[in-house]
Amino acid sequence: MKFEVRLENLGEGADEATVSFWYYDPGEEVSEGEDLAEIVTDKATFNVPAPVTGRLAEIVAKEGFAVKRGDLLGTIETKER
């Protein structure tokens, strides 16, 4: 089953952010709670944790891309069906 990783929180007053770094490449295994990506706003830098355990299937928001709250960052494929 594919699980969408979306940008849920940008912090107070931030409307847009930039994906600065992905800690994993597609195909690599990730565990729930591990940092997947680093996101930068004009006020703060924070990490997006993996919401589930599985394999990073796809990176949609590449490094350097601007993203907004709710945008799809990538997908994780889980072993659950």
PDB file of N, CA, C and O in Angstrom:
ATOM      1  N   MET A   1       0.840  -1.168   0.000  1.00  0.00           N
ATOM      2  CA  MET A   1       0.000   0.000   0.000  1.00  0.00           C
ATOM      3  C   MET A   1       0.893   1.241   0.000  1.00  0.00           C
ATOM      4  O   MET A   1       1.868   1.304   0.749  1.00  0.00           O
ATOM      5  N   LYS A   2       0.567   2.214  -0.826  1.00  0.00           N
ATOM      6  CA  LYS A   2       1.329   3.462  -0.867  1.00  0.00           C
ATOM      7  C   LYS A   2       0.700   4.474   0.078  1.00  0.00           C
ATOM      8  O   LYS A   2      -0.517   4.650   0.120  1.00  0.00           O
ATOM      9  N   PHE A   3       1.568   5.130   0.832  1.00  0.00           N
ATOM     10  CA  PHE A   3       1.143   6.141   1.782  1.00  0.00           C
ATOM     11  C   PHE A   3       1.725   7.480   1.347  1.00  0.00           C
ATOM     12  O   PHE A   3       2.927   7.583   1.106  1.00  0.00           O
ATOM     13  N   GLU A   4       0.889   8.498   1.245  1.00  0.00           N
ATOM     14  CA  GLU A   4       1.358   9.818   0.826  1.00  0.00           C
ATOM     15  C   GLU A   4       1.981  10.558   2.004  1.00  0.00           C
ATOM     16  O   GLU A   4       1.431  10.577   3.105  1.00  0.00           O
ATOM     17  N   VAL A   5       3.131  11.162   1.756  1.00  0.00           N
ATOM     18  CA  VAL A   5       3.792  12.014   2.744  1.00  0.00           C
ATOM     19  C   VAL A   5       3.512  13.448   2.326  1.00  0.00           C
ATOM     20  O   VAL A   5       3.978  13.905   1.282  1.00  0.00           O
ATOM     21  N   ARG A   6       2.755  14.147   3.143  1.00  0.00           N
ATOM     22  CA  ARG A   6       2.364  15.530   2.834  1.00  0.00           C
ATOM     23  C   ARG A   6       2.949  16.477   3.882  1.00  0.00           C
ATOM     24  O   ARG A   6       3.197  16.089   5.024  1.00  0.00           O
ATOM     25  N   LEU A   7       3.160  17.708   3.472  1.00  0.00           N
ATOM     26  CA  LEU A   7       3.655  18.731   4.382  1.00  0.00           C
ATOM     27  C   LEU A   7       2.485  19.188   5.240  1.00  0.00           C
ATOM     28  O   LEU A   7       1.567  19.844   4.748  1.00  0.00           O
ATOM     29  N   GLU A   8       2.519  18.846   6.506  1.00  0.00           N
ATOM     30  CA  GLU A   8       1.401  19.125   7.395  1.00  0.00           C
ATOM     31  C   GLU A   8       1.515  20.468   8.108  1.00  0.00           C
ATOM     32  O   GLU A   8       0.512  21.158   8.289  1.00  0.00           O
ATOM     33  N   ASN A   9       2.719  20.843   8.513  1.00  0.00           N
ATOM     34  CA  ASN A   9       2.873  22.022   9.345  1.00  0.00           C
ATOM     35  C   ASN A   9       4.056  22.854   8.868  1.00  0.00           C
ATOM     36  O   ASN A   9       5.153  22.336   8.660  1.00  0.00           O
ATOM     37  N   LEU A  10       3.817  24.134   8.700  1.00  0.00           N
ATOM     38  CA  LEU A  10       4.890  25.046   8.319  1.00  0.00           C
ATOM     39  C   LEU A  10       5.275  25.990   9.449  1.00  0.00           C
ATOM     40  O   LEU A  10       6.209  26.780   9.314  1.00  0.00           O
ATOM     41  N   GLY A  11       4.573  25.909  10.532  1.00  0.00           N
ATOM     42  CA  GLY A  11       4.823  26.851  11.617  1.00  0.00           C
ATOM     43  C   GLY A  11       3.954  28.084  11.451  1.00  0.00           C
ATOM     44  O   GLY A  11       3.390  28.334  10.386  1.00  0.00           O
ATOM     45  N   GLU A  12       3.862  28.833  12.509  1.00  0.00           N
ATOM     46  CA  GLU A  12       2.984  29.992  12.538  1.00  0.00           C
ATOM     47  C   GLU A  12       3.463  31.080  11.570  1.00  0.00           C
ATOM     48  O   GLU A  12       4.628  31.477  11.593  1.00  0.00           O
ATOM     49  N   GLY A  13       2.562  31.546  10.737  1.00  0.00           N
ATOM     50  CA  GLY A  13       2.851  32.649   9.834  1.00  0.00           C
ATOM     51  C   GLY A  13       3.566  32.276   8.551  1.00  0.00           C
ATOM     52  O   GLY A  13       3.761  33.140   7.696  1.00  0.00           O
ATOM     53  N   ALA A  14       3.962  31.036   8.383  1.00  0.00           N
ATOM     54  CA  ALA A  14       4.675  30.631   7.162  1.00  0.00           C
ATOM     55  C   ALA A  14       3.685  30.074   6.147  1.00  0.00           C
ATOM     56  O   ALA A  14       2.858  29.223   6.475  1.00  0.00           O
ATOM     57  N   ASP A  15       3.773  30.556   4.922  1.00  0.00           N
ATOM     58  CA  ASP A  15       2.899  30.082   3.858  1.00  0.00           C
ATOM     59  C   ASP A  15       3.619  29.156   2.887  1.00  0.00           C
ATOM     60  O   ASP A  15       2.987  28.336   2.221  1.00  0.00           O
ATOM     61  N   GLU A  16       4.946  29.286   2.805  1.00  0.00           N
ATOM     62  CA  GLU A  16       5.706  28.522   1.844  1.00  0.00           C
ATOM     63  C   GLU A  16       7.051  28.129   2.447  1.00  0.00           C
ATOM     64  O   GLU A  16       7.576  28.809   3.329  1.00  0.00           O
ATOM     65  N   ALA A  17       7.594  27.024   1.955  1.00  0.00           N
ATOM     66  CA  ALA A  17       8.888  26.536   2.432  1.00  0.00           C
ATOM     67  C   ALA A  17       9.643  25.948   1.247  1.00  0.00           C
ATOM     68  O   ALA A  17       9.104  25.830   0.147  1.00  0.00           O
ATOM     69  N   THR A  18      10.890  25.582   1.487  1.00  0.00           N
ATOM     70  CA  THR A  18      11.716  24.957   0.459  1.00  0.00           C
ATOM     71  C   THR A  18      12.246  23.633   0.989  1.00  0.00           C
ATOM     72  O   THR A  18      12.701  23.553   2.130  1.00  0.00           O
ATOM     73  N   VAL A  19      12.189  22.602   0.167  1.00  0.00           N
ATOM     74  CA  VAL A  19      12.791  21.318   0.528  1.00  0.00           C
ATOM     75  C   VAL A  19      14.291  21.491   0.351  1.00  0.00           C
ATOM     76  O   VAL A  19      14.768  21.703  -0.764  1.00  0.00           O
ATOM     77  N   SER A  20      15.041  21.401   1.457  1.00  0.00           N
ATOM     78  CA  SER A  20      16.484  21.628   1.347  1.00  0.00           C
ATOM     79  C   SER A  20      17.279  20.328   1.229  1.00  0.00           C
ATOM     80  O   SER A  20      18.367  20.314   0.654  1.00  0.00           O
ATOM     81  N   PHE A  21      16.730  19.226   1.777  1.00  0.00           N
ATOM     82  CA  PHE A  21      17.511  17.986   1.776  1.00  0.00           C
ATOM     83  C   PHE A  21      16.613  16.786   2.038  1.00  0.00           C
ATOM     84  O   PHE A  21      15.728  16.842   2.892  1.00  0.00           O
ATOM     85  N   TRP A  22      16.838  15.705   1.306  1.00  0.00           N
ATOM     86  CA  TRP A  22      16.207  14.419   1.584  1.00  0.00           C
ATOM     87  C   TRP A  22      17.250  13.512   2.230  1.00  0.00           C
ATOM     88  O   TRP A  22      18.364  13.395   1.721  1.00  0.00           O
ATOM     89  N   TYR A  23      16.908  12.879   3.327  1.00  0.00           N
ATOM     90  CA  TYR A  23      17.832  11.991   4.033  1.00  0.00           C
ATOM     91  C   TYR A  23      17.892  10.595   3.413  1.00  0.00           C
ATOM     92  O   TYR A  23      18.830   9.842   3.674  1.00  0.00           O
ATOM     93  N   TYR A  24      16.906  10.249   2.603  1.00  0.00           N
ATOM     94  CA  TYR A  24      16.833   8.928   1.974  1.00  0.00           C
ATOM     95  C   TYR A  24      16.629   9.076   0.483  1.00  0.00           C
ATOM     96  O   TYR A  24      16.134  10.098   0.007  1.00  0.00           O
ATOM     97  N   ASP A  25      17.013   8.056  -0.243  1.00  0.00           N
ATOM     98  CA  ASP A  25      16.772   7.981  -1.684  1.00  0.00           C
ATOM     99  C   ASP A  25      15.634   6.994  -1.928  1.00  0.00           C
ATOM    100  O   ASP A  25      15.400   6.106  -1.109  1.00  0.00           O
ATOM    101  N   PRO A  26      14.929   7.141  -3.039  1.00  0.00           N
ATOM    102  CA  PRO A  26      13.890   6.162  -3.362  1.00  0.00           C
ATOM    103  C   PRO A  26      14.461   4.747  -3.354  1.00  0.00           C
ATOM    104  O   PRO A  26      15.561   4.493  -3.846  1.00  0.00           O
ATOM    105  N   GLY A  27      13.681   3.841  -2.782  1.00  0.00           N
ATOM    106  CA  GLY A  27      14.095   2.445  -2.668  1.00  0.00           C
ATOM    107  C   GLY A  27      14.646   2.089  -1.304  1.00  0.00           C
ATOM    108  O   GLY A  27      14.718   0.910  -0.957  1.00  0.00           O
ATOM    109  N   GLU A  28      15.038   3.088  -0.522  1.00  0.00           N
ATOM    110  CA  GLU A  28      15.589   2.813   0.804  1.00  0.00           C
ATOM    111  C   GLU A  28      14.478   2.629   1.837  1.00  0.00           C
ATOM    112  O   GLU A  28      13.410   3.234   1.748  1.00  0.00           O
ATOM    113  N   GLU A  29      14.764   1.784   2.808  1.00  0.00           N
ATOM    114  CA  GLU A  29      13.819   1.521   3.893  1.00  0.00           C
ATOM    115  C   GLU A  29      13.853   2.662   4.909  1.00  0.00           C
ATOM    116  O   GLU A  29      14.921   3.175   5.244  1.00  0.00           O
ATOM    117  N   VAL A  30      12.669   3.053   5.395  1.00  0.00           N
ATOM    118  CA  VAL A  30      12.548   4.082   6.427  1.00  0.00           C
ATOM    119  C   VAL A  30      11.673   3.543   7.555  1.00  0.00           C
ATOM    120  O   VAL A  30      10.808   2.695   7.337  1.00  0.00           O
ATOM    121  N   SER A  31      11.910   4.040   8.743  1.00  0.00           N
ATOM    122  CA  SER A  31      11.108   3.651   9.901  1.00  0.00           C
ATOM    123  C   SER A  31      10.264   4.824  10.360  1.00  0.00           C
ATOM    124  O   SER A  31      10.675   5.980  10.254  1.00  0.00           O
ATOM    125  N   GLU A  32       9.091   4.521  10.864  1.00  0.00           N
ATOM    126  CA  GLU A  32       8.200   5.547  11.367  1.00  0.00           C
ATOM    127  C   GLU A  32       8.937   6.433  12.367  1.00  0.00           C
ATOM    128  O   GLU A  32       9.602   5.937  13.277  1.00  0.00           O
ATOM    129  N   GLY A  33       8.815   7.739  12.190  1.00  0.00           N
ATOM    130  CA  GLY A  33       9.431   8.699  13.090  1.00  0.00           C
ATOM    131  C   GLY A  33      10.808   9.180  12.660  1.00  0.00           C
ATOM    132  O   GLY A  33      11.275  10.213  13.141  1.00  0.00           O
ATOM    133  N   GLU A  34      11.472   8.451  11.761  1.00  0.00           N
ATOM    134  CA  GLU A  34      12.781   8.893  11.266  1.00  0.00           C
ATOM    135  C   GLU A  34      12.606  10.114  10.370  1.00  0.00           C
ATOM    136  O   GLU A  34      11.597  10.248   9.678  1.00  0.00           O
ATOM    137  N   ASP A  35      13.596  11.002  10.389  1.00  0.00           N
ATOM    138  CA  ASP A  35      13.546  12.187   9.541  1.00  0.00           C
ATOM    139  C   ASP A  35      13.691  11.800   8.084  1.00  0.00           C
ATOM    140  O   ASP A  35      14.625  11.092   7.706  1.00  0.00           O
ATOM    141  N   LEU A  36      12.754  12.274   7.264  1.00  0.00           N
ATOM    142  CA  LEU A  36      12.784  12.018   5.823  1.00  0.00           C
ATOM    143  C   LEU A  36      13.407  13.171   5.052  1.00  0.00           C
ATOM    144  O   LEU A  36      14.245  12.973   4.172  1.00  0.00           O
ATOM    145  N   ALA A  37      12.980  14.384   5.403  1.00  0.00           N
ATOM    146  CA  ALA A  37      13.410  15.555   4.641  1.00  0.00           C
ATOM    147  C   ALA A  37      13.570  16.755   5.557  1.00  0.00           C
ATOM    148  O   ALA A  37      12.935  16.847   6.608  1.00  0.00           O
ATOM    149  N   GLU A  38      14.424  17.666   5.143  1.00  0.00           N
ATOM    150  CA  GLU A  38      14.602  18.937   5.851  1.00  0.00           C
ATOM    151  C   GLU A  38      13.886  20.014   5.051  1.00  0.00           C
ATOM    152  O   GLU A  38      14.047  20.116   3.835  1.00  0.00           O
ATOM    153  N   ILE A  39      13.094  20.816   5.755  1.00  0.00           N
ATOM    154  CA  ILE A  39      12.296  21.871   5.150  1.00  0.00           C
ATOM    155  C   ILE A  39      12.730  23.202   5.768  1.00  0.00           C
ATOM    156  O   ILE A  39      12.949  23.294   6.975  1.00  0.00           O
ATOM    157  N   VAL A  40      12.849  24.223   4.930  1.00  0.00           N
ATOM    158  CA  VAL A  40      13.294  25.538   5.399  1.00  0.00           C
ATOM    159  C   VAL A  40      12.250  26.593   5.049  1.00  0.00           C
ATOM    160  O   VAL A  40      11.810  26.687   3.903  1.00  0.00           O
ATOM    161  N   THR A  41      11.859  27.386   6.046  1.00  0.00           N
ATOM    162  CA  THR A  41      11.020  28.559   5.811  1.00  0.00           C
ATOM    163  C   THR A  41      11.888  29.787   6.054  1.00  0.00           C
ATOM    164  O   THR A  41      13.068  29.665   6.382  1.00  0.00           O
ATOM    165  N   ASP A  42      11.305  30.958   5.894  1.00  0.00           N
ATOM    166  CA  ASP A  42      12.067  32.174   6.154  1.00  0.00           C
ATOM    167  C   ASP A  42      12.346  32.369   7.642  1.00  0.00           C
ATOM    168  O   ASP A  42      13.161  33.211   8.020  1.00  0.00           O
ATOM    169  N   LYS A  43      11.660  31.581   8.494  1.00  0.00           N
ATOM    170  CA  LYS A  43      11.825  31.735   9.941  1.00  0.00           C
ATOM    171  C   LYS A  43      12.455  30.536  10.638  1.00  0.00           C
ATOM    172  O   LYS A  43      13.006  30.678  11.729  1.00  0.00           O
ATOM    173  N   ALA A  44      12.382  29.355  10.023  1.00  0.00           N
ATOM    174  CA  ALA A  44      12.845  28.161  10.738  1.00  0.00           C
ATOM    175  C   ALA A  44      13.227  27.043   9.774  1.00  0.00           C
ATOM    176  O   ALA A  44      12.853  27.038   8.601  1.00  0.00           O
ATOM    177  N   THR A  45      13.983  26.103  10.316  1.00  0.00           N
ATOM    178  CA  THR A  45      14.336  24.875   9.612  1.00  0.00           C
ATOM    179  C   THR A  45      13.791  23.718  10.440  1.00  0.00           C
ATOM    180  O   THR A  45      13.983  23.689  11.656  1.00  0.00           O
ATOM    181  N   PHE A  46      13.122  22.776   9.811  1.00  0.00           N
ATOM    182  CA  PHE A  46      12.593  21.633  10.545  1.00  0.00           C
ATOM    183  C   PHE A  46      12.628  20.391   9.674  1.00  0.00           C
ATOM    184  O   PHE A  46      12.838  20.476   8.464  1.00  0.00           O
ATOM    185  N   ASN A  47      12.423  19.245  10.290  1.00  0.00           N
ATOM    186  CA  ASN A  47      12.432  17.962   9.597  1.00  0.00           C
ATOM    187  C   ASN A  47      11.030  17.391   9.500  1.00  0.00           C
ATOM    188  O   ASN A  47      10.197  17.592  10.383  1.00  0.00           O
ATOM    189  N   VAL A  48      10.784  16.677   8.414  1.00  0.00           N
ATOM    190  CA  VAL A  48       9.521  15.965   8.227  1.00  0.00           C
ATOM    191  C   VAL A  48       9.785  14.499   8.550  1.00  0.00           C
ATOM    192  O   VAL A  48      10.595  13.857   7.881  1.00  0.00           O
ATOM    193  N   PRO A  49       9.106  13.957   9.575  1.00  0.00           N
ATOM    194  CA  PRO A  49       9.333  12.554   9.939  1.00  0.00           C
ATOM    195  C   PRO A  49       8.512  11.603   9.059  1.00  0.00           C
ATOM    196  O   PRO A  49       7.476  11.974   8.509  1.00  0.00           O
ATOM    197  N   ALA A  50       9.001  10.386   8.948  1.00  0.00           N
ATOM    198  CA  ALA A  50       8.260   9.354   8.228  1.00  0.00           C
ATOM    199  C   ALA A  50       7.015   8.992   9.033  1.00  0.00           C
ATOM    200  O   ALA A  50       7.128   8.646  10.209  1.00  0.00           O
ATOM    201  N   PRO A  51       5.839   9.062   8.430  1.00  0.00           N
ATOM    202  CA  PRO A  51       4.615   8.746   9.157  1.00  0.00           C
ATOM    203  C   PRO A  51       4.376   7.245   9.329  1.00  0.00           C
ATOM    204  O   PRO A  51       3.583   6.834  10.176  1.00  0.00           O
ATOM    205  N   VAL A  52       5.064   6.423   8.521  1.00  0.00           N
ATOM    206  CA  VAL A  52       4.911   4.969   8.580  1.00  0.00           C
ATOM    207  C   VAL A  52       6.262   4.313   8.279  1.00  0.00           C
ATOM    208  O   VAL A  52       7.186   4.965   7.791  1.00  0.00           O
ATOM    209  N   THR A  53       6.360   3.033   8.574  1.00  0.00           N
ATOM    210  CA  THR A  53       7.545   2.251   8.225  1.00  0.00           C
ATOM    211  C   THR A  53       7.330   1.619   6.862  1.00  0.00           C
ATOM    212  O   THR A  53       6.258   1.085   6.578  1.00  0.00           O
ATOM    213  N   GLY A  54       8.349   1.682   6.021  1.00  0.00           N
ATOM    214  CA  GLY A  54       8.242   1.090   4.693  1.00  0.00           C
ATOM    215  C   GLY A  54       9.425   1.477   3.837  1.00  0.00           C
ATOM    216  O   GLY A  54      10.516   1.741   4.341  1.00  0.00           O
ATOM    217  N   ARG A  55       9.194   1.508   2.524  1.00  0.00           N
ATOM    218  CA  ARG A  55      10.240   1.839   1.549  1.00  0.00           C
ATOM    219  C   ARG A  55       9.859   3.154   0.883  1.00  0.00           C
ATOM    220  O   ARG A  55       8.740   3.312   0.395  1.00  0.00           O
ATOM    221  N   LEU A  56      10.806   4.107   0.866  1.00  0.00           N
ATOM    222  CA  LEU A  56      10.552   5.366   0.176  1.00  0.00           C
ATOM    223  C   LEU A  56      10.394   5.057  -1.310  1.00  0.00           C
ATOM    224  O   LEU A  56      11.358   4.700  -1.986  1.00  0.00           O
ATOM    225  N   ALA A  57       9.178   5.196  -1.803  1.00  0.00           N
ATOM    226  CA  ALA A  57       8.875   4.805  -3.178  1.00  0.00           C
ATOM    227  C   ALA A  57       9.162   5.925  -4.171  1.00  0.00           C
ATOM    228  O   ALA A  57       9.644   5.678  -5.277  1.00  0.00           O
ATOM    229  N   GLU A  58       8.861   7.165  -3.765  1.00  0.00           N
ATOM    230  CA  GLU A  58       8.990   8.271  -4.713  1.00  0.00           C
ATOM    231  C   GLU A  58       9.207   9.579  -3.970  1.00  0.00           C
ATOM    232  O   GLU A  58       8.619   9.814  -2.914  1.00  0.00           O
ATOM    233  N   ILE A  59      10.054  10.420  -4.532  1.00  0.00           N
ATOM    234  CA  ILE A  59      10.217  11.792  -4.059  1.00  0.00           C
ATOM    235  C   ILE A  59       9.551  12.684  -5.098  1.00  0.00           C
ATOM    236  O   ILE A  59       9.971  12.724  -6.255  1.00  0.00           O
ATOM    237  N   VAL A  60       8.519  13.391  -4.683  1.00  0.00           N
ATOM    238  CA  VAL A  60       7.783  14.273  -5.587  1.00  0.00           C
ATOM    239  C   VAL A  60       8.363  15.688  -5.516  1.00  0.00           C
ATOM    240  O   VAL A  60       8.617  16.309  -6.548  1.00  0.00           O
ATOM    241  N   ALA A  61       8.572  16.193  -4.304  1.00  0.00           N
ATOM    242  CA  ALA A  61       9.124  17.536  -4.104  1.00  0.00           C
ATOM    243  C   ALA A  61      10.643  17.419  -3.979  1.00  0.00           C
ATOM    244  O   ALA A  61      11.167  17.096  -2.913  1.00  0.00           O
ATOM    245  N   LYS A  62      11.323  17.679  -5.059  1.00  0.00           N
ATOM    246  CA  LYS A  62      12.782  17.548  -5.110  1.00  0.00           C
ATOM    247  C   LYS A  62      13.447  18.647  -4.281  1.00  0.00           C
ATOM    248  O   LYS A  62      12.824  19.655  -3.948  1.00  0.00           O
ATOM    249  N   GLU A  63      14.724  18.434  -3.955  1.00  0.00           N
ATOM    250  CA  GLU A  63      15.490  19.445  -3.233  1.00  0.00           C
ATOM    251  C   GLU A  63      15.478  20.743  -4.029  1.00  0.00           C
ATOM    252  O   GLU A  63      15.693  20.749  -5.241  1.00  0.00           O
ATOM    253  N   GLY A  64      15.222  21.843  -3.324  1.00  0.00           N
ATOM    254  CA  GLY A  64      15.144  23.154  -3.953  1.00  0.00           C
ATOM    255  C   GLY A  64      13.742  23.562  -4.363  1.00  0.00           C
ATOM    256  O   GLY A  64      13.527  24.720  -4.723  1.00  0.00           O
ATOM    257  N   PHE A  65      12.767  22.637  -4.320  1.00  0.00           N
ATOM    258  CA  PHE A  65      11.386  22.938  -4.690  1.00  0.00           C
ATOM    259  C   PHE A  65      10.691  23.718  -3.579  1.00  0.00           C
ATOM    260  O   PHE A  65      10.913  23.464  -2.395  1.00  0.00           O
ATOM    261  N   ALA A  66       9.860  24.658  -3.970  1.00  0.00           N
ATOM    262  CA  ALA A  66       9.007  25.374  -3.031  1.00  0.00           C
ATOM    263  C   ALA A  66       7.754  24.540  -2.791  1.00  0.00           C
ATOM    264  O   ALA A  66       7.176  23.991  -3.729  1.00  0.00           O
ATOM    265  N   VAL A  67       7.338  24.446  -1.530  1.00  0.00           N
ATOM    266  CA  VAL A  67       6.161  23.670  -1.149  1.00  0.00           C
ATOM    267  C   VAL A  67       5.288  24.475  -0.196  1.00  0.00           C
ATOM    268  O   VAL A  67       5.760  25.380   0.493  1.00  0.00           O
ATOM    269  N   LYS A  68       4.016  24.128  -0.172  1.00  0.00           N
ATOM    270  CA  LYS A  68       3.047  24.754   0.728  1.00  0.00           C
ATOM    271  C   LYS A  68       2.401  23.680   1.592  1.00  0.00           C
ATOM    272  O   LYS A  68       2.499  22.489   1.297  1.00  0.00           O
ATOM    273  N   ARG A  69       1.745  24.107   2.651  1.00  0.00           N
ATOM    274  CA  ARG A  69       1.048  23.180   3.539  1.00  0.00           C
ATOM    275  C   ARG A  69       0.081  22.330   2.722  1.00  0.00           C
ATOM    276  O   ARG A  69      -0.700  22.848   1.924  1.00  0.00           O
ATOM    277  N   GLY A  70       0.145  21.016   2.935  1.00  0.00           N
ATOM    278  CA  GLY A  70      -0.726  20.085   2.227  1.00  0.00           C
ATOM    279  C   GLY A  70      -0.130  19.499   0.962  1.00  0.00           C
ATOM    280  O   GLY A  70      -0.669  18.537   0.416  1.00  0.00           O
ATOM    281  N   ASP A  71       0.979  20.063   0.483  1.00  0.00           N
ATOM    282  CA  ASP A  71       1.608  19.551  -0.740  1.00  0.00           C
ATOM    283  C   ASP A  71       2.170  18.147  -0.530  1.00  0.00           C
ATOM    284  O   ASP A  71       2.615  17.791   0.561  1.00  0.00           O
ATOM    285  N   LEU A  72       2.136  17.367  -1.598  1.00  0.00           N
ATOM    286  CA  LEU A  72       2.693  16.017  -1.586  1.00  0.00           C
ATOM    287  C   LEU A  72       4.213  16.101  -1.691  1.00  0.00           C
ATOM    288  O   LEU A  72       4.745  16.688  -2.634  1.00  0.00           O
ATOM    289  N   LEU A  73       4.910  15.510  -0.718  1.00  0.00           N
ATOM    290  CA  LEU A  73       6.367  15.486  -0.727  1.00  0.00           C
ATOM    291  C   LEU A  73       6.899  14.213  -1.369  1.00  0.00           C
ATOM    292  O   LEU A  73       7.879  14.242  -2.114  1.00  0.00           O
ATOM    293  N   GLY A  74       6.246  13.102  -1.074  1.00  0.00           N
ATOM    294  CA  GLY A  74       6.680  11.817  -1.606  1.00  0.00           C
ATOM    295  C   GLY A  74       5.724  10.728  -1.185  1.00  0.00           C
ATOM    296  O   GLY A  74       4.677  10.995  -0.595  1.00  0.00           O
ATOM    297  N   THR A  75       6.097   9.479  -1.497  1.00  0.00           N
ATOM    298  CA  THR A  75       5.271   8.346  -1.091  1.00  0.00           C
ATOM    299  C   THR A  75       6.143   7.265  -0.457  1.00  0.00           C
ATOM    300  O   THR A  75       7.311   7.089  -0.803  1.00  0.00           O
ATOM    301  N   ILE A  76       5.533   6.554   0.477  1.00  0.00           N
ATOM    302  CA  ILE A  76       6.178   5.419   1.134  1.00  0.00           C
ATOM    303  C   ILE A  76       5.309   4.197   0.854  1.00  0.00           C
ATOM    304  O   ILE A  76       4.094   4.232   1.047  1.00  0.00           O
ATOM    305  N   GLU A  77       5.935   3.132   0.405  1.00  0.00           N
ATOM    306  CA  GLU A  77       5.215   1.888   0.176  1.00  0.00           C
ATOM    307  C   GLU A  77       5.380   1.006   1.410  1.00  0.00           C
ATOM    308  O   GLU A  77       6.496   0.715   1.839  1.00  0.00           O
ATOM    309  N   THR A  78       4.259   0.592   1.965  1.00  0.00           N
ATOM    310  CA  THR A  78       4.271  -0.260   3.149  1.00  0.00           C
ATOM    311  C   THR A  78       3.968  -1.694   2.743  1.00  0.00           C
ATOM    312  O   THR A  78       3.510  -1.951   1.630  1.00  0.00           O
ATOM    313  N   LYS A  79       4.226  -2.613   3.643  1.00  0.00           N
ATOM    314  CA  LYS A  79       3.969  -4.031   3.370  1.00  0.00           C
ATOM    315  C   LYS A  79       2.525  -4.405   3.636  1.00  0.00           C
ATOM    316  O   LYS A  79       2.083  -5.500   3.287  1.00  0.00           O
ATOM    317  N   GLU A  80       1.782  -3.484   4.263  1.00  0.00           N
ATOM    318  CA  GLU A  80       0.367  -3.732   4.528  1.00  0.00           C
ATOM    319  C   GLU A  80      -0.414  -3.677   3.227  1.00  0.00           C
ATOM    320  O   GLU A  80      -0.046  -2.962   2.296  1.00  0.00           O
ATOM    321  N   ARG A  81      -1.486  -4.435   3.176  1.00  0.00           N
ATOM    322  CA  ARG A  81      -2.336  -4.427   1.978  1.00  0.00           C
ATOM    323  C   ARG A  81      -3.731  -4.036   2.311  1.00  0.00           C
ATOM    324  O   ARG A  81      -4.584  -3.977   1.425  1.00  0.00           O
TER     325      ARG A  81
END
